[in-house]
């Protein structure tokens, strides 16, 4: 049975943030809000938690996972960022964007695209998500909460709890956070290529 935390979207309660991070560090799978939709997340080094997320979403090994980061310096730890890419990242984060970049050796191999050695990275404009990562001290391995056979992410925390209460360890109710996915931008070659248009504006890309 999953736990259910109601966390204030603008002033997250420190006590609940700490408890949520304890769940992540102990191998838990959580549902948490971002600036585009609710997401599934776990510790980036936890293979068993990753496999649980794959089962919930029915994902294969070709799925592109995302590291949700707290700031630009953290992105620089996990991805190779050229000069033009850095300018784009700086002007579009935090925001509803996922950037595809070449991964560094800090990223576990099981999270990488098997052929291209790339990883998705993003900095959400959501205070709950950012507080979780500040407390955790590293990125959260994430994927959008889109259940098999569905086109859109789940958006109601109470419905999420009802459906997933035996499959995740924590559901965070952070209020409404939209259902439009992020805009995905490929920056592997230091030249932006929009792969998917979503919640993030294309202006300046």
C-alpha positions as CSV (number, residue, x, y, z in Angstrom):
1,X,0.0,0.0,0.0
2,X,1.5,3.3,-1.1
3,X,1.8,6.3,1.2
4,X,0.1,9.6,0.2
5,X,1.6,13.0,0.9
6,X,-0.2,16.3,0.3
7,X,2.6,18.7,-0.3
8,X,2.1,22.5,-0.8
9,X,3.1,23.4,-4.4
10,X,4.7,26.7,-3.5
11,X,6.0,26.1,0.0
12,X,6.7,22.4,0.3
13,X,6.8,21.0,3.8
14,X,10.4,20.1,4.7
15,X,9.3,17.2,6.8
16,X,7.4,15.5,4.0
17,X,10.2,16.3,1.5
18,X,12.7,14.5,3.8
19,X,10.4,11.5,4.2
20,X,9.9,11.3,0.4
21,X,13.7,11.3,-0.2
22,X,14.1,8.6,2.5
23,X,11.6,6.5,0.4
24,X,13.7,7.1,-2.8
25,X,16.9,6.2,-1.0
26,X,15.5,3.0,0.3
27,X,14.6,1.8,-3.2
28,X,11.1,3.2,-3.5
29,X,9.2,4.2,-6.6
30,X,7.4,7.5,-6.2
31,X,4.8,9.6,-8.2
32,X,5.6,13.3,-8.1
33,X,4.5,16.5,-9.8
34,X,6.5,18.3,-12.5
35,X,5.8,21.4,-14.5
36,X,4.2,19.3,-17.4
37,X,2.6,16.3,-15.7
38,X,2.9,13.8,-12.9
39,X,5.9,11.5,-13.3
40,X,7.3,8.2,-11.9
41,X,10.6,8.5,-10.3
42,X,13.3,6.5,-8.4
43,X,17.0,6.6,-7.4
44,X,19.1,6.7,-10.6
45,X,21.4,3.9,-9.3
46,X,18.6,1.5,-8.2
47,X,18.2,-1.2,-10.8
48,X,15.2,-2.9,-9.0
49,X,13.2,0.3,-8.8
50,X,13.9,1.0,-12.5
51,X,12.6,-2.5,-13.4
52,X,9.4,-1.8,-11.3
53,X,8.8,1.4,-13.3
54,X,9.4,-0.5,-16.6
55,X,6.7,-3.0,-15.5
56,X,4.2,-0.3,-14.5
57,X,4.7,1.4,-17.9
58,X,5.3,-1.8,-19.9
59,X,8.5,-0.3,-21.3
60,X,11.2,-2.0,-23.3
61,X,14.9,-1.4,-23.3
62,X,14.7,1.2,-26.1
63,X,12.7,3.7,-23.9
64,X,14.5,7.0,-23.3
65,X,14.6,7.7,-19.6
66,X,15.2,11.2,-18.2
67,X,17.3,12.5,-15.4
68,X,15.4,15.3,-13.7
69,X,18.0,17.7,-12.4
70,X,18.0,20.7,-9.9
71,X,20.3,23.0,-11.9
72,X,22.6,23.5,-14.8
73,X,25.8,22.3,-12.9
74,X,24.1,19.0,-12.3
75,X,23.3,18.6,-16.0
76,X,27.0,19.2,-16.7
77,X,27.9,16.3,-14.5
78,X,25.8,13.8,-16.4
79,X,25.9,15.1,-20.0
80,X,28.4,16.6,-22.4
81,X,27.3,20.1,-23.1
82,X,28.7,22.3,-25.9
83,X,28.8,26.1,-26.0
84,X,25.6,26.6,-28.0
85,X,23.8,23.9,-26.0
86,X,24.8,25.6,-22.8
87,X,23.2,28.9,-24.0
88,X,20.0,27.1,-24.9
89,X,19.9,25.3,-21.6
90,X,20.5,28.5,-19.7
91,X,17.7,30.4,-21.5
92,X,15.2,27.5,-21.3
93,X,15.6,26.1,-17.8
94,X,13.8,25.6,-15.6
95,X,11.0,24.8,-17.9
96,X,8.9,22.1,-19.6
97,X,11.7,20.8,-21.8
98,X,13.6,17.6,-22.1
99,X,17.1,17.9,-23.7
100,X,18.7,14.9,-25.3
101,X,22.5,15.0,-24.8
102,X,25.5,12.7,-25.0
103,X,25.9,11.1,-21.5
104,X,29.0,11.1,-19.4
105,X,30.3,8.1,-17.5
106,X,28.3,9.2,-14.5
107,X,25.1,7.9,-16.0
108,X,24.4,4.2,-15.4
109,X,24.6,2.2,-18.7
110,X,21.1,0.8,-18.2
111,X,19.6,4.3,-18.5
112,X,21.3,5.1,-21.8
113,X,19.9,4.7,-25.3
114,X,21.6,1.4,-26.3
115,X,23.1,2.6,-29.5
116,X,23.5,6.4,-29.3
117,X,24.7,6.6,-25.6
118,X,22.4,9.5,-25.0
119,X,20.2,10.6,-22.0
120,X,17.3,12.9,-21.6
121,X,17.8,15.7,-19.0
122,X,15.5,18.4,-17.7
123,X,15.1,21.0,-14.9
124,X,11.4,21.4,-14.1
125,X,9.8,24.6,-13.0
126,X,8.1,22.9,-10.1
127,X,9.1,23.7,-6.5
128,X,8.2,20.2,-5.1
129,X,10.3,18.5,-7.7
130,X,13.2,20.9,-7.1
131,X,13.0,20.5,-3.3
132,X,13.1,16.7,-3.7
133,X,16.3,16.9,-5.7
134,X,17.9,19.5,-3.4
135,X,17.3,17.1,-0.5
136,X,18.4,14.1,-2.5
137,X,21.5,15.8,-3.7
138,X,21.3,14.2,-7.2
139,X,18.9,13.8,-10.1
140,X,15.8,11.6,-10.0
141,X,15.4,8.9,-12.7
142,X,12.1,9.7,-14.2
143,X,9.5,8.9,-16.9
144,X,6.0,10.4,-17.5
145,X,3.1,8.7,-15.8
146,X,1.4,7.4,-18.9
147,X,-0.2,4.0,-18.3
148,X,-0.2,1.3,-21.0
149,X,-2.8,1.9,-23.6
150,X,-3.2,5.5,-22.7
151,X,-2.2,8.6,-24.7
152,X,-2.1,11.1,-21.9
153,X,-0.4,11.2,-18.4
154,X,-2.6,10.6,-15.3
155,X,-3.4,14.0,-13.7
156,X,-5.5,13.3,-10.6
157,X,-3.4,12.3,-7.5
158,X,-6.4,10.5,-5.9
159,X,-7.0,8.4,-9.0
160,X,-3.3,7.7,-9.3
161,X,-3.3,6.4,-5.7
162,X,-6.4,4.2,-6.4
163,X,-4.8,2.7,-9.5
164,X,-1.2,2.4,-8.4
165,X,-1.4,1.9,-4.6
166,X,0.1,-1.6,-4.8
167,X,2.8,-0.7,-7.4
168,X,4.4,2.4,-6.0
169,X,5.6,3.4,-2.5
170,X,4.5,7.0,-2.5
171,X,2.1,9.3,-4.3
172,X,2.7,13.0,-3.8
173,X,-0.3,15.2,-4.3
174,X,1.1,18.5,-5.5
175,X,-2.1,19.8,-7.1
176,X,-2.9,20.2,-10.8
177,X,0.3,20.3,-12.9
178,X,-1.0,19.8,-16.5
179,X,-1.1,16.9,-18.9
180,X,0.9,18.2,-21.8
181,X,4.3,16.5,-22.2
182,X,7.6,18.4,-22.4
183,X,9.0,19.7,-25.6
184,X,11.9,17.4,-26.5
185,X,15.0,18.9,-28.1
186,X,18.0,16.9,-29.4
187,X,21.3,18.8,-28.6
188,X,23.7,15.9,-29.3
189,X,25.4,17.8,-32.1
190,X,25.2,21.1,-30.3
191,X,22.5,22.2,-32.8
192,X,18.9,22.1,-31.6
193,X,16.5,19.7,-33.3
194,X,13.0,19.6,-32.0
195,X,11.9,16.0,-31.7
196,X,8.5,16.6,-30.0
197,X,6.6,19.9,-29.6
198,X,5.0,20.0,-26.1
199,X,4.4,22.4,-23.2
200,X,7.7,24.3,-23.7
201,X,7.6,27.2,-26.3
202,X,9.7,26.8,-29.4
203,X,10.8,30.4,-29.3
204,X,14.6,30.8,-29.1
205,X,15.3,27.2,-30.1
